[in-house]
Structures are given as structure tokens and as C-alpha cells.
């Protein structure tokens, strides 16, 4: 979530000047730029789903370890 919160405002600030610069360098024209807010929401959903799926396996394994075994590592 933190990476999404940081990336969204940065992308809003950097995207338009970057699009203009790339358009001038590559094609010698100003590229039309429009920020896609639905893509931002889709990316939020993707981040939440992937992070949830990535944490399920370690959490599941942690429930299988006994308290005695877990305290032995401390």
C-alpha cells in the first residue's frame, strides 16, 4: 500500500513532462497525454491482491509451528 501511495502522486507529477520529452526526442512532436484514473484503481486492486496472496503461505506455515518450537529460536 505504501508503494502505491508514494507512486501515484509521483506519477501524476512526472508523467506529463516525461511524455513531452519522449515525444520531442523520439518523434519531434508533442505527444497527447491523459492520466488514466481507472488504471490507478486497477493497480491498487492488483497491489492488494498480490500482497495478500504473497502473505498467505508464510502465515499458514506460521500457524503450523508450535509455541515451544517458535520460542526455541528466540
C-alpha positions as CSV (number, residue, x, y, z in Angstrom):
1,X,0.0,0.0,0.0
2,X,2.8,2.4,0.9
3,X,4.4,2.0,-2.5
4,X,1.1,2.7,-4.2
5,X,0.6,5.8,-2.1
6,X,4.0,7.1,-3.0
7,X,3.9,6.1,-6.7
8,X,0.5,7.7,-7.6
9,X,1.4,11.3,-6.8
10,X,4.9,10.9,-8.3
11,X,3.4,9.5,-11.5
12,X,0.9,12.4,-11.7
13,X,3.8,14.9,-11.5
14,X,6.3,13.2,-13.7
15,X,4.2,11.6,-16.4
16,X,3.2,14.6,-18.5
17,X,6.7,16.2,-18.7
18,X,8.2,12.8,-19.4
19,X,5.7,12.2,-22.2
20,X,6.5,15.6,-23.8
21,X,10.3,14.9,-23.6
22,X,10.0,11.5,-25.1
23,X,7.7,12.8,-27.9
24,X,10.2,15.5,-28.7
25,X,13.3,13.2,-28.6
26,X,11.7,10.2,-30.5
27,X,9.2,11.8,-32.9
28,X,9.9,15.5,-32.8
29,X,6.2,16.2,-31.8
30,X,4.4,16.8,-28.5
31,X,2.6,13.6,-27.5
32,X,-1.0,13.9,-26.3
33,X,-1.1,12.9,-22.7
34,X,-4.1,11.9,-20.5
35,X,-3.8,10.5,-17.0
36,X,-5.9,7.3,-16.6
37,X,-7.5,7.2,-13.2
38,X,-9.2,3.8,-13.7
39,X,-5.7,2.3,-14.2
40,X,-4.7,3.8,-10.8
41,X,-7.6,1.9,-9.2
42,X,-6.8,-1.3,-11.1
43,X,-3.2,-1.0,-9.9
44,X,-4.4,-0.6,-6.3
45,X,-6.5,-3.7,-6.6
46,X,-3.6,-5.6,-8.1
47,X,-1.2,-4.5,-5.3
48,X,-3.7,-5.6,-2.6
49,X,-4.4,-8.9,-4.2
50,X,-0.8,-9.8,-4.8
51,X,0.4,-8.8,-1.4
52,X,-2.5,-10.8,0.2
53,X,-1.6,-13.8,-1.8
54,X,2.1,-13.5,-1.0
55,X,1.4,-13.4,2.7
56,X,-1.0,-16.3,2.9
57,X,1.7,-19.1,2.6
58,X,4.0,-17.7,5.3
59,X,1.1,-17.1,7.6
60,X,-0.2,-20.6,7.0
61,X,3.2,-22.1,7.8
62,X,3.5,-20.0,11.0
63,X,0.2,-21.5,12.3
64,X,1.8,-25.0,12.0
65,X,4.7,-24.2,14.2
66,X,4.2,-25.0,17.9
67,X,4.8,-22.3,20.6
68,X,7.6,-24.4,22.0
69,X,9.4,-24.6,18.7
70,X,9.0,-20.9,18.0
71,X,10.4,-20.0,21.4
72,X,13.4,-22.2,20.8
73,X,14.5,-19.8,18.1
74,X,14.4,-16.8,20.4
